C-alpha cells in the first residue's frame, strides 16, 4: 500500500517532497501532482523502475513514458538537434503543458521502451512537481491512470487506480489544469502535433508564424 502525503503547510510539503525523492532513489514508483493531471513517476535512468511504471498502467514498451524535468536547460542534456522553432516553443510555453518529442542523446544510459531514438520531454508548471524533480533528476512520468481510464485529476482517483503499485502519493489537491499536455514532434524540419491537449494549434502557431514556421496537426 502507498503512503499518502499532504502538502498544505511548508512542513507537510517538505516531508512529501523528501518521501517522494527517497522512494524514487529506492527504485519505487510515486504519484505526483503536475499542472495538467496527476502523474505516476519513476527514475528515468532505472530500467526496472520504468518497467514497473508501464506494468502498473497496463502498458507495453511500445508506449514509452515522457520525461519530466525541473529546468529548461536540462533539455540539452537529454536531447540533440533541437531545432530553433522548438526552442521558441520552450521559451513561450515552459514551464507548462507542452511535451516535445526530440532526438535523444545517444549517450544516455536508460531504457524507456521502444522510443526509436526519441525522448518526449516536458517541464511542468507546478512548484511541488519541480521541487521533487530538482532532487531526483529527470523522471519518467505518465498520467496516473490505468490505460484506457481517464487520467487522475486528484490524489483519490490516482490511489483508486494505482495505490497498490506506488510507494508514495503526494497530494496537492485538485489538478489546476485537468487536461493533458499538447505533444509536438520536433524531430523534423517542420513540427507535427501528435496530440492536442491544453495548448491549441492556434496558440502554438502564434509563436511560430513570426519565425516563418507552422505546425501541422496529426493528432
C-alpha positions, -999 to 999 in steps of 0.1 A, spaced: 0 0 0 11 35 -7 18 62 19 0 95 12 15 129 20 -4 162 21 12 194 11 -9 220 28 18 235 50 55 241 44 64 213 68 40 189 51 53 198 17 89 193 26 80 159 41 61 149 9 89 160 -14 115 142 7 94 110 8 89 110 -29 125 117 -36 137 88 -14 112 64 -29 124 73 -64 160 67 -52 149 32 -40 136 24 -74 99 27 -63 70 44 -81 54 76 -69 23 96 -77 29 133 -80 8 164 -89 15 183 -121 0 214 -137 -21 191 -161 -31 159 -144 -16 137 -117 13 116 -128 29 83 -119 67 86 -119 99 66 -118 136 73 -121 141 77 -158 175 61 -155 163 29 -137 151 5 -163 134 -18 -137 115 11 -123 103 22 -158 92 -13 -165 73 -12 -132 56 20 -143 45 6 -176 32 -26 -159 13 -5 -133 -5 13 -161 -10 -18 -181 11 -5 -210 38 -22 -231 71 -10 -243 55 4 -274 42 33 -253 73 48 -236 66 74 -209 76 111 -213 103 125 -191 97 155 -168 125 179 -160 128 208 -135 147 233 -157 146 241 -194 184 239 -195 181 201 -188 166 197 -223 201 197 -239 213 170 -216 186 147 -229 181 158 -265 202 166 -295 195 185 -328 168 206 -311 156 230 -339 151 267 -335 114 266 -337 113 241 -308 134 264 -287 109 292 -294 81 269 -281 101 262 -250 107 299 -244 69 306 -248 54 276 -230 78 261 -205 71 256 -177 37 245 -190 15 219 -207 38 213 -238 56 180 -244 83 179 -271 94 147 -288 131 152 -296 160 131 -308 175 117 -276 212 120 -266 228 88 -279 250 85 -248 221 82 -223 221 50 -203 184 44 -200 156 23 -214 122 40 -216 108 14 -240 106 14 -278 115 51 -283 131 48 -318 158 71 -307 135 98 -294 125 112 -260 94 132 -250 103 160 -226 82 184 -205 88 210 -178 57 211 -156 43 244 -143 38 231 -108 60 240 -78 57 207 -59 65 187 -90 95 208 -98 108 205 -62 106 167 -65 124 168 -99 151 191 -85 160 164 -61 155 133 -82 167 145 -116 146 136 -147 116 113 -140 97 91 -164 62 103 -158 29 91 -173 -6 101 -164 -18 85 -132 -43 61 -145 -48 26 -158 -45 25 -196 -79 33 -211 -92 50 -180 -94 88 -175 -63 105 -161 -65 112 -124 -70 149 -116 -68 144 -78 -50 120 -54 -81 100 -46 -85 89 -83 -48 81 -85 -49 59 -54 -80 41 -66 -63 31 -98 -26 28 -88 -25 27 -50 -12 -9 -48 16 -2 -72 32 30 -58 51 37 -26 43 74 -21 14 96 -31 20 134 -30 -15 150 -25 -16 187 -37 -54 188 -42 -72 191 -75 -51 195 -106 -51 231 -117 -52 221 -154 -71 189 -156 -62 185 -193 -32 166 -206 -3 183 -223 -1 190 -260 25 168 -277 46 181 -305 71 161 -326 101 184 -332 124 158 -348 119 172 -383 123 205 -401 86 211 -395 69 203 -363 39 180 -360 13 180 -333 8 144 -322 -18 151 -295 -38 183 -289 -43 190 -252 -41 221 -230 -24 241 -257 -43 247 -290 -28 247 -325 -35 284 -328 -16 292 -296 14 273 -308 14 288 -343 10 323 -329 46 318 -315 60 302 -347 44 322 -375 67 353 -370 96 328 -374 82 315 -407 73 282 -392 40 265 -385 29 232 -371 6 206 -386 -19 186 -366 -16 149 -369 -32 141 -336 
